[in-house]
Amino acid sequence: MATVGDGLQEDPVTENTIRIVLVDDDPLVRAGLGLILGGSPDLEVVAEAADGVEAVQVVAEHKPDIVLMDIRMPRRDGIAATAEILARPDAPRVVVLTTFDSDDMVLKALQAGASGFLLKDTPPPKMVEAIRAVDAGETTLSPSVISQVIGLATKSVDDGRGEAALKQLDALTEREREVAVAIGQGKSNAEIAGELYMSIATVKAYVTRIFYKLGVDNRVQVAMRVHDAGLV
């Protein structure tokens, strides 16, 4: 187990700082992530762990806001560690970070309760943005990951699904539909705000209304409706 800033844990933390624990069995990967995240003043890596067993211990000790979790590790993998961490009271949010984007891993991560799933080749600015989005309560998935989930979920589906999705989307206003399509493309609230020339608060309001009108609970379900309707 490796902690960051040993002996300095009592230092005060800026009010809006997002505290992060890095979990990966490769020390070079942890070092690289530390450098990427360390460049943002609102992000602080408070501890590291080399496997799922250490991850559970470190999270209990440091109580971070976000855990960046690798999947394939010795002793206990990231899926099992995520499930155990999220079963605790006041659990942090977990973002699974991996080189693997196979269907089974995506679904298992989401089923375990992960709030995000990013590939390790995600550009640093996108990774930082994703962490901020998850901390704000969003579900963040790489566009390729959304495609994997949608592809699996739409296997062996009858031909009426597209028609049903179109009928649901008819309940949306033109602007809400634009936001829904952007969600289906894997864009974050910040990206949607920039693309559609609106504030992030306005985007969040639209997302809430879209969830309500479509009867869904998360962005992946919105993406599936948009995909079924043939809009992405």
Protein Blocks (a to p, Z undefined) as FASTA:
>chain_A
ZZehihilmpccdfklccdddddfbfklmmmmmmmmmmpmkbccfbdcfbfklmmmmmmm
nopabdcddfbdghiafklmmmmmmmpghiacdddddfbfcfklmmmmmmnopabdcdfk
lcfklmmmmmmmmmnopacddfklmmmmmmmmmgoiafklmmmmmmmmmmpcfklmmmmm
mmmnopafklmmmmnopafklmmmmmmmmmmmnopabfklmmmmmmmnopZZ
